[in-house]
Amino acid sequence: MVVDENRVKSELEKVGIFINDIYDLVNTRDPYPLAVPVLLDLLKEGIEHHGTKEGVVRALAVKDAIGKASPILIAEYNRVPKDRMTLRWAIGNTVYTTITSDDVDSILPIVKDQKNGISRQMFVAALGKVESEEAEDALIELLDDEEVTPHALEALGRMKSKKAREKIATLTSHSKPLIRKEALKALRKIS
């Protein structure tokens, strides 16, 4: 079954949420816990329209989706063609909000596969929000992957990774200013 914008609106109306389009949810500061299960069901059913799908993904970047959304989002990420980089990045951005330690094993293959390109960035950053030795080790490896180095540095700094300190210190003299800056920030957080 293909879900479109009208179906999204109709399903949300059933739980008392009235919108003009999905970006009304994305752009509101008001909580909408009743919408989360509806949006997750719609995503599982399949949304063909790219803008609607991205809107649903972005609307799930809320506290009420923590512990519920990541497995469905990760499955969706793995279905989306690699050339749909913006949507794949948006999925990672939402997982940054919804990640739990249970998601690490599903995220590691995504971040380690360089064919996923820059769409990995927010998945990498998300790993810094969970306590996991596997995530920490993967992030240290990713310091050598310049597409995600700044995000790995941010994640390792958030983790206060003593294990990464020496390698991070070497990046303070990197040729790219952003990497130097993130390395210095990470070291300050670790120290």
N, C-alpha and C positions, 0 to 999 in steps of 0.2 A: 504494500500500500504506500502510495506516495503522499506525503504531507505537504501542504502549501500554506501560505500566509493565512488564508481564510480558515483553514482547519485549526491552525494554531490559535487564532482569535476565538473560534467557536469552542474549542476545548477549554481554554482559559475562562471563558464566560461561564462554563458549567461549575467552576469553583469560585465564581464571584469576582473575577478579575477582568476588567474591561480595558482594552487597549486599541489604539489605532493601528499600530504595527509593533512588532517584537522589540524594536528599539525603544519603545516607551518603557519597557522593563529595564533594558540595559542602562538607560539614562536616569532612572529614578533613584533617589536615596532611600525611599520607603522599602521596608522589607516585604517580601512576597513568598512566605514559606509554602503556601498552598500551590503556588505555581511550579515549584521545583519538581515534584513527582510527575506533574502533567508534562513538563518540558522534557524530562528524561524519557517518559513513554513515547513522546512524539519523535525524539531523536532515535530511539530504538526502532520505531516503525519505519523510519526512513524519510528524510526530507530532501526532495530533489532540487528545489530552488536554492541556489548557492547563498544568496543574501539572507534568506530566511534561516537557512541552516546556521550560518555564521552568527546571526542574531540570537538564535536559541542557545548556541554554544556560549556566547558572551553573556547572555542572561543568567547562565548557570554559575557565573563567577561570584557567588554569594556565600556567606557563612552557612546558610541553611542547606547548601549542597555538599558541605564537607562530610566525607564518609559515605556519600551516596553517589556522587556524580563521576568520580574519577574512573572507575572501571568502564562505564559506558562511554565516557569521553575517549579513553585510551583505545577502546575497540573501534570507535568511530575514526580516530586518527589513523589506525592501521588499515581502514577501508578507503580512506581518502587518497586519491592518486597523488604521487609525489610532486607533480607539477602544480598542485593547488597549495602552494607554499603559504599564502596568507591565511587560509582556513586552518591549515595544520598548525601554524604559529598561534592562531587564536585558541585552538584547542589546548595547546601547551600553556598559554596564558591563563586559561580557566583552571587547568589542573594545578597551576601555581597556587590558586586560592583553595582548591578542594582536596589537595594531597593529604594522605595519611601514610603512616609507615607501611600499611598493607599494600600500597601502590608501587613500592620501590621495585619489586621484581618485574613488574610490567613496564616500568619506565626505563630500566637499564638498557634493554635492547634498542629502544628508540634513541637514547642519547649516544650510544656507542656506534650506531650505524651512520657513517658520514654521508651516505646517500640521502639521508633525511635533511641535510643542509642546515640552514638557519632556523628551520622550523623546530629544531631541538632546543633553541636557546632558553625558552621559559621552562621546559622540562628540566633542563640542567639547573636553572636557578631554583626550581621547586625542590630539588633534592636537598638543598641546604636547610630546608624547613623540617626535616625528619632526622631522627637519630638512627643511623644505619652505617655500620662499618663498610658494607658493600657499596653504599652510595658514596661514602667518603673516598674509598679507593678509586671508584669510577671517576669522581670529580678530579682527583689528583692526576689520573691518566689524561683527562680532558684538558688539562692545562696546556698540553702540547697541540691542541686542535684550535687554531686561531678563530674559527667560526664561532666557537663557544667559550673561549678562554675568559673573557670578561665575566660571563655568567658563572663559570666554574669558580672564579676568584670570589665573586660575591657570595656564592653558596658556601665555599670553604670558610670565608670570613664569618658568615652567619653561624656556621657550625663550631667556630673557634677551633679549627683543626690544627692541633699541634703537629700532627703527622705531616701536614703539608707545608709547614712554616719554611723549611729550607728551600723547597722548590719555588714557593711563592717569592722568597727573597731574591732569587735569581731573575724573576720577572720585573723587578723594580728598575732594571736597566734595559728593558725590552725596547725595540725600535718603534713600537706603536705607543703613542701617548696614552690612549685609553687603557691599554693593558698595564702600563706603568702606574697609572692613577689607581686602577682597581687593585693592583698588587699592594700598593701602599695602604689603601683602605683596609684590605683584608688583613695585612700584618698588624695594623692598629687594633683591629677587633680581636685578633688572636692574642696579642700581648696584653 
